[in-house]
Amino acid sequence: MNKVLSIVLGGGKGTRLFPLTKDRSKPAVPFGGKYRIVDIPISNCINSGFNQIYILTQFNSASLHLHIARTYNFDNFSNGFAEILAAEQTLTHSGWYEGTADAVRKNLTHFRPHKPTHYLIVSGDQLYRMDLADMFKKHVESGCKLTIACTMVDREAASSFGIAKIDKDQRIVEFQEKPGPTKDISDCKIPTSLRTDRRSNGKDFLASMGIYIFNADYMEQSLDNEYMDFGKEVIPHVLATEPVNAYPFDGYWEDIGTIKSFYEANLDLTSINPSFNFYDENHPFYTHPRNLPASKINFCNINQALTCEGCIITNASIAKSIVGIRTIIETGASLDGVVCMGADFYETDIERTANLKKGTPNIGIGRGTIIRKAIIDKNARIGENCRIGFDKAEYKDGDYDLYFIVDGVIIIPKNTAIPSGTVI
């Protein structure tokens, strides 16, 4: 019988998501008010029946480790697990992971005892819902030793992805890693015979999603070298020697690689018909069960917003925003286009009194504060009568001590205290 071992790549430093990745890895960044980004690929694996999962981590991984340990606990009868494999020193290697392929290679000794017939490799920082079991079925039917999941993109997006050229049998005959905006890749367009109505609007190219299924013995053979990265080195090498199957995916997929894409993907969840749908009971996305009380909403005007568990919101106006777990929003506050990640804990009355004496704002958003087009990270303290994001037509990117501006979005970092009356 086939046995699939899933490998979730924990990502590198995540510099393009800084400062959200200042103290945590990219997959551990909160998303959608109550989830972490890593919950998406792990849930896709579980929903597809692949419940033996390793997560490979390296940078700022403590927060991710804690989340995985609290969230993914399988019963004794399923043989399932979701376990962290952090970069480690051994007698055969002493360095950090140098790339995606290197990370997998250095952990083969942990994978082999499971005797898998196939490896499923997924990225830990992408947003999508996919039936990975169907991809596996197509992989076995193809007779190929490697299948790459691909999504349809337009020419502009193709510049920053690995682009696959396929034949009528959906075999990849050419692969170009990040061809840039000027290179002529017109011969890589999807064949007319494979086009459907959903592959329109200029999305003429197939981009690798960084999701691979390898035959187990062939993956070991493909890693018996010094190649460090799958997309840049291993995949082109395989293509030169073996037929590779493409698995075209025409559902929603977003590589959450920048602050802009992260911000827009979050706010899209508040739409009446969001591109990405969390509301599917048959294929849920899992996260840490926190046992929080229901949110308390007092005299508020809320439009197109998500409010998560454990919030207390009083006499506030909230539009096109996400209100994360345990968020406290005081009287007269206004949020418009805000991604608020919430808090890790509630403050006690004693702590709140001590804050008052020190002149430190409580965790949450104070009275009369108005905020627009911003990301408020965990445990942020925003005082009373602050004005954030309203007084400039355009904001210049940079580090401004108490806050950052990236891609035109104001970011209040984790654990930051913004004094009352602050104008940004």
PEBELJO-V302979 format. One line per field, one symbol per residue. ss: DSSP state (H for helix, E for strand, L for the rest). burial: 1 if it has 9 or more other C-alpha atoms within 8 Angstrom, else 0. A space follows every 10 residues. Layout:
# PEBELJO-V302979
ss: ???
burial: ???
This chain:
# PEBELJO-V302979
ss: LLLEEEEEEL LLLLHHHLLL LLLLLHHHLE ELLLEELHHH HHHHHHHLLL LEEEEEELLL LHHHHHHHHH HLLLLLLLLL EEEEEELLLL LLLLLLLLLH HHHHHLLHHH HHLLLLLEEE EEELLEEELL LHHHHHHHHH HHLLLEEEEE EEELHHHHLL LEEEEELLLL EEEEEEELLL LLLLLHHHLL LHHHLLLLLL LLLLEEEEEE EEEEEHHHHH HHLLLLLLLH HHHHHHHHHL LLLEEEEEEL LLEEELLLHH HHHHHHHHLL LLLLLLLLLL HHHLLLLLLL LLLLLEEELL EEEEEEELLL LEEELLEEEE EEELLLLEEL LLLEEEEEEE LLLLLLLLHH HHHHHHHHLL LLLEELLLLE EEEEEELLLL EELLLLEELL LLLLLLLEEL LLLEEELLEE EELLLLEELL LLEL
burial: 0001111111 1011001101 1001111111 1111111111 1111111101 1111111111 1011101110 1100000011 1111101000 0000001011 1111111000 1000011111 1111111110 1110110110 0001111111 1111100111 1111111001 1111101110 0000000111 1000100010 0011111101 1111110111 0110001111 1011110110 0011111100 0111011011 1110111111 1001000000 0001111100 0000101001 0101111111 1111111111 1111111111 1111111111 1110000000 0100110001 1111111111 1111111111 1111111111 0000001000 0111110111 1111111111 1100
